[in-house]
Every structure is written in C-alpha cells, then in structure tokens.
Amino acid sequence: MSEAEIFPQSADSFSSRHVISHEGRSLYVEETNDGSYQLLQLMSTNPQDFLDEKYTPGKILPY
C-alpha cells in the first residue's frame, strides 16, 4: 500500500474503497460509478489465490 492510502489527504477521496469478502477471499476494492467493484488488492495468505486470474488487480467483479 502506498503512503497516500495509509495517510489519505481527505476522507472523501477514499469513501468508495472497501474491504469485501468475495468467494471466501478478502478483497480491497473500489466501487465504480455503475455500482460494480474494481479489484485493487487481494488480501490472502494462500499463494494459490494469487495464481488465479480472477483476482488480478484491475478486474471488475460481478458483485
């Protein structure tokens, strides 16, 4: 995570970012204008999760 994510300039700039559970995995996502979620970061301790293309940063999740 970048310094700007840890110490945001304002709370409003991060109001659209959330940690959600999707298919049993914790994901850090950003809500887009159409209500879907864009994956920013997979938070997992299982190395196999990072090899799954469904969890590539930038993917739009059907949620």
N, C-alpha and C positions, 0 to 999 in steps of 0.2 A: 504494500500500500504506500502511496505517496504521502509526503508531508501535508499536502493540501487536503487529502482525505482524512487524515488524523486530526489536523487543526484547520477546519474549514474557515473561510473568510466570513461566511454568514450561514445561518442555519437554513435559510431558504434555498440555497444552492444544492443542498443535499436532501431536501424533503421528498424527492422522488426516488431515492435509493433505499432499498430494504434488504433484509436477510430473510429468505423464504426457504421452506422445505419443499423440494420437488423430487418425486420418486425416491424418497428416503435419503436425499442428499441436501446439505445446506448450501445455498447459493446466494451470492451477493449480486443483486440485480438493480437495474434502473428501469422504472416504469416509463414507457413511451407515451406519446400523445394519444395513441389509439387504444391504450389500456393494456397492451401486451408488455412483456418484460424482456429486456435485453440483458444477457448474462455478462457480468463484469468479472466475476471471480468464483471459482469452485472452491469450497472450503471442505476438504476431506483429508482423512488420514490414510485412505486406501489408495495406493499408487495405481491400481487398475482403473479407478474412476477418471484419472487424468488421460488415459488412453482412449476413452470413449468419446467419439466425435460429437455426441450430443451435448457435451459440456465444454465445448470450445468457446472461449470468450468472444463475445460479439454475436453469438447465436440469439435468435428471437425464440422465446419459449411460449408454447401454447398453454397459457395458464388461465 
